């Protein structure tokens, strides 16, 4: 039993689907960061002329105020124009980043609507469990990963930024347009360097996150058995249902024997009850049985004055080839017709 409780089996599709319903999906923050940063950089490059035009407008507006006395109305006007222009500059990037977050989530685990994940749970407020999670090995590894990523990214970024600082005295002599062009060029280089570093960390993070996710969903052998039992039904219950269905079918079959025209036997092991129906154009098998069930059919036939004919080859063929409530095949027409003719002739003599 101890071995059965070890989580050695890969999670089933149902286990993964149940986890999704609870909002438990493999999500790499680094992968989301890469996608978001890439779209943000791309948006920045595409929108830079638009953003720079608003920045230039704002600078020109400030320069136009040189020598103008400040009063309450002017300060309100400056605040309104500044806020408006900053919104014009920031909003496109903000919207692009928000869309990028949605795309990043969809790329990792598809569309997910998990209302169970937002339902408040008192278990989440357990301080003991929270303390254990805070000092878990997983949290320690997460902290080390963040520290390594931060130092690597910031270190390389600062190295390039230091080189750019050396150019500032020269750039200060440029016009505003040239300064913005220099800023754009350096921002592109620095952004793609940072993006490449984060991309490397993201690949590593995706591998780690997915491994931890599927390891966390692993099941014991007993859990797999229980799940299969729940999905397919308890074998004992299914057996009882089949037994009950067979009993109902048997009782229905036996109720048809009194209306049969003849029961053909072999004579001990098989018994097949036939009834001729003009609408169907051929005799049908209304009941059949072997051994004990054959004896019951013959007993009911005798009690209801249904004639019993011994014909071993025909009885075996009918039992083997024809299902209950089905018409006999053409190959047996002649043999069955001879039996029915014998039965009708006997019945006429009795009357």
Secondary structure, 3 states (H helix, E strand, C coil): CCCCCCCCECCCHHHHHHHHHCCCCCCCHHHHHHHHHHHHHHHHHHHHHHHHHHHHHHHHHHHHCCCCCCCHHHHHHHHHHHHHHHHHHHHHHHHHHHHHHHHHHHHHHCCCCCHHHHCCCHHHHCHHHHHHHHCCHHHHHHHHHHHHHHHHHHHHHHHHHHHHHCCHHHHCCCCHHHHHHHHHHHHHHHHHHHHHHHHHHHHHHHHHHHHHHHHHCCECHHHHHHHHHHHHCCHHHHHHHHHHHHHHHHHHHHHHHCCCCEEEECCCCEEEEEEEECCCCEEEEEEEEECHHHHHHHHHHHHCCCEEEECHHHHHHHHHHCCCCCECCHHHHHHHHHHHHHHHHHHHHHC
